[in-house]
């Protein structure tokens, strides 16, 4: 049956995808809370998704600190406000740059890995074999990965923040020598928990998005190796897009509750 306008199929597919994702989330709710818990698999995923993403998060944070220092210094110098550089770097990294860059970097690595791994298991019928063995694949494969993503993002964000602030100081002191102690004192002078805590904890939402989208795309894979490639690619693209959209909403909510 023809729908009458060219974008109808795309619109229908768009709403169908969100409907299927909602059903997927519903099936995932019980495995989170009903024992037995897959502790060993969770620890393995926490190591796989967390510690192995650590170098990327540290490198991204360091690059962010360098770029912020270089780009901000020129603007502040023009207005005679170079003394505010430490505060600008610290606040920029803690409130926005650190969380969103960490989420996007982890999305590029973890979402692709989860999507490809589960996609390969799906097309080779390993997931069906797990289900036949009386093991809930949502509990064993999905819940552990989603929970690992939720818990690892705030920890990786702390690493990104630390590396960003440290490299911001290094770049700053190369142009205008300043001790690390004075840099941190000036940078954190007006920083409160209202600046740090909400911005760090919102990355748990980013982790939820990464885990859900990647697992969802992987579990619905079909079509052999091409399907696995498609699952990995769409996991990264969709999770990154949803992270950016979620960040817009979360920033607004944080400004409302933590003015």
Secondary structure, 3 states (H helix, E strand, C coil): CCCCCCCHHHHHHHHHHHHHHHHHHHHHHHHHHCCCCCHHHHHHHHHHHCHHHHHHHHHHHHHHHHHHHHHHHHHHHHCCCHHHHHHHHHHHHHHHHHHHHHHHHHHHHHHHHHHHHHHHHHHCCHHHHHHHCCCCHHHHHHHHHHHHHHHHHHHHHHHHHHHHHHHHHHHHHHHCCCCHHHHHHHHCCCCCHHHHHHHHHCHHHHHHHHHHHHHHHHHCCCCHHHHHHHHHHHHHHHHHHHHHHHHHHHHHHHHHHCC
